[in-house]
Amino acid sequence: MRKLSVRDLVEDVRKSLAAKTYLSALSLALTLPDIMAQIEYPELKGQGNVGNRYKRWINEYYVSENPNKGKHPESETTVALEGLMDKFDGKFFYDLRCSFLHDGSNDVSKRISDLNFELSFDEGNSTTVWGYPGHQPYQKNHVLSVPTFCNRVCDITERLLDKWKDDPEKQECLEKYEIKLSCIDNPHQ
């Protein structure tokens, strides 16, 4: 019997990206915050805390300041764009995780009802706002790059695993979350 570690999962995400099996990469990448959050926040246990852990981990490790904030003259459109960017937080990514893994869709309309949201297999995310709030036509669009998201989650996961190398408590938790394999032809050997 062999066990797959979290590093093996990260490696599988990267292999899926290299093979251009983007939806497989996204599925596995969306689960990494679940695993890492269980280890990072062991105090959040029990029913109802899965989402709280996931959101907290995304907010703490994935979400960063909008690099364009304050770089453009303030206008109704800029304010609307910055307000929209603030919504791509732990709650948004938890909703995406649930929609994608449980429903097989990327419908995040519960979180941002008037957003045109799409996934892309190209590098780089794109967020646009056309028009002015309260005036027609007014549109908000966001394209999430699957490779960009997956690579960033993998990078963060690897940094945390390196940080936890000398922490016996974290190492013990990591042991609990490994996947056991019983097969002769194991690609991870």
C-alpha positions, 0 to 999 in steps of 0.5 A: 500500500502506498499513500498519496500526499498533498504534494502528490495532489499538487503534482497531479494538478500541475500534470493536468495543466500540462496535459491541458485537462483543465477541468480535472486540474480545476476540480483537484485545485478546488479541493486543496484549500479544503485540505489545507484549511483543515490543517491550518485551522484545526479549531474549526471542526464540526458541521458548518465549519467546512465553508468557514475554513475554506473561506478563511483560507482563501481570504488569508492566502489567496485573496490579495489587494487589487493591484489596480486600486487607486491607479485610475482616476476615481469614476463611477466605473472605477468604483464599481470595478473596485467594488466588484473585485472585492467580491472575489473573496473566500465566499466567492471561491467557496460558492465556485467550489460547491457549484463546480464540484457538486453541480458540475457548473460554474454558476456563481449567481448566488454570490454576484447576481448580475455578473457574467462569469466565465472560466478560461483556459488561457493565462490571466484573469480579466474583469471588466465593467461597462457603463455606469451603475444604475444606467443601461447598458451596464455590464460586469464580466469576470473571466477566471483563468483556470491555469492561473488559479490552479498554479496560484493555489498549488504555489501557496500549498507548496509554500505552506507545506515547506513552512510546516516541515518542522512543525510536528503538529502540522505533520501529524495532521498531514498524515491523516489526510493522505489518500491510501492506494492499493494498486500495482500500476501507480503513477506516483512511484 
